[in-house]
Amino acid sequence: MSTDPTESTPLPILLLNGPNLNTLGLRQPEIYGSDTLADVVDLAERTASELGYGLRAAQTNHEGEMIDWIHEARGQVSGIVINPAGWTHTSVALADALVIPEVPIMEVHISNVHKREAFRHHSYVSPIAAGIIVGYGVRGYEFAIRRLVELISD
Ligand SMILES: O=C1C[C@@](O)(C(=O)O)C[C@@H](O)[C@@H]1O
């Protein structure tokens, strides 16, 4: 990475986690593992920082709050990594919102949703995502940030 002080700092990456992901580590560890949301944010911060980016992270159980944050992200972030959790499979409104910031979106699922119930096989977010990382456990967040930075740099 260049250390030229005249070079401007890139806009941060936004990491968004949807409903119930605040309970990571407790919730169905046989599916989601034992890492907590704090561990995920720590991993994401370290990965972003290694690549020269700051990270803003937020989690909510309230769909309208998530949509407001996505609107506010327009012009403020370089790209978005999102695990939409249950809204993946239900929310046209979330997918509509994610187009508004006009930045690359990476969709992450900790579990392999395609190995699970049929209702988890469809995602409203995937058609607008630049890429999807599924079934790599929480390391998927790291891979998503690495890919996001490649996309931003292109
Ligand atoms: O809450 C979640 C988490 C999830 O997005 C995942 O990370 O594997 C998969 C979704 O089906 C589920 O509703």
The ligand as an SDF file (V2000), in Angstrom:
LIG
                    3D

 13 13  0  0  0  0  0  0  0  0999 V2000
  -29.9960  -16.1390   10.0100 O   0  0  0  0  0  0  0  0  0  0  0  0
  -29.5720  -16.8270    9.0840 C   0  0  0  0  0  0  0  0  0  0  0  0
  -28.1360  -16.9210    8.8540 C   0  0  0  0  0  0  0  0  0  0  0  0
  -27.6960  -17.1980    7.4330 C   0  0  0  0  0  0  0  0  0  0  0  0
  -27.7220  -15.9970    6.6830 O   0  0  0  0  0  0  0  0  0  0  0  0
  -26.2340  -17.6860    7.4790 C   0  0  0  0  0  0  0  0  0  0  0  0
  -25.3790  -16.8820    7.7830 O   0  0  0  0  0  0  0  0  0  0  0  0
  -25.9600  -18.8730    7.2480 O   0  0  0  0  0  0  0  0  0  0  0  0
  -28.6080  -18.2210    6.7490 C   0  0  0  0  0  0  0  0  0  0  0  0
  -30.0620  -17.7770    6.8220 C   0  0  0  0  0  0  0  0  0  0  0  0
  -30.9000  -18.7410    6.1930 O   0  0  0  0  0  0  0  0  0  0  0  0
  -30.4930  -17.6450    8.2630 C   0  0  0  0  0  0  0  0  0  0  0  0
  -31.8220  -17.1570    8.3290 O   0  0  0  0  0  0  0  0  0  0  0  0
  1  2  2  0
  2  3  1  0
  2 12  1  0
  3  4  1  0
  4  5  1  0
  4  6  1  0
  4  9  1  0
  6  7  2  0
  6  8  1  0
  9 10  1  0
 10 11  1  0
 10 12  1  0
 12 13  1  0
M  END
$$$$
